[in-house]
């Protein structure tokens, strides 16, 4: 089975987000919305759901009217495919390549690929400047912008909100913890600041280690899981710290798959 974690550039209009999410049907596992980022993360599985969600978002959203603190290149900003049990990374690459061709040819939206070729941060830095699209038009779509479509292993999208609303401090912390296993940004989010992170291999460099590194530099108000976590991460984490790290059985991929209605694609 392949998981697809679709990041769309809308986090404020909850009715609109629900309308887009419902296009995934029973293959929808989770929706995480953030009004300040103006971004939502839709976790889906199956064959049909990614196509339906992307089409619905492109039809309903307009990048020209978008504002938010999170970097983005399009209304459907990032579409990573992730192998779950029973699938391989090559399966995720195949799904990525098929989806990329469909987006470029059917929707006429530029596509940047990430995975073996480059990282998502490479696209953020270079899109339409030092880096041209791999597929589709050479210029951004008028309303949809562009899409970064990738293949990756399971990772953890995770934020730490600092007690002190000091953006310079958040940026300094992000810089100090950034490395092969941690991608981090310091962001102003409303009147608060956060260290926004992707833990690339959370079973190697996990939230416990990162939380302790950050709290040694500044007090933490709270942790926030974005999307879902693998059960293996909870198994490897002291249960006494789950609440502090915003981890729970309910927000694991496996628990959502068990609750998924029969008959999904």
PyMOL commands that set and color helices and strands:
alter all, ss='L'
color gray80, all
select helices_A, chain A and resi 14-22+25-27+49-60+63-65+89-106+120-126+167-177+207-215+231-235+239-245+249-251+253-259
alter helices_A, ss='H'
color red, helices_A
select strands_A, chain A and resi 2-8+28-34+39-45+76-83+110-114+146-152+156-162+182-189+192-199+220-226
alter strands_A, ss='S'
color yellow, strands_A
deselect
rebuild
show_as cartoon
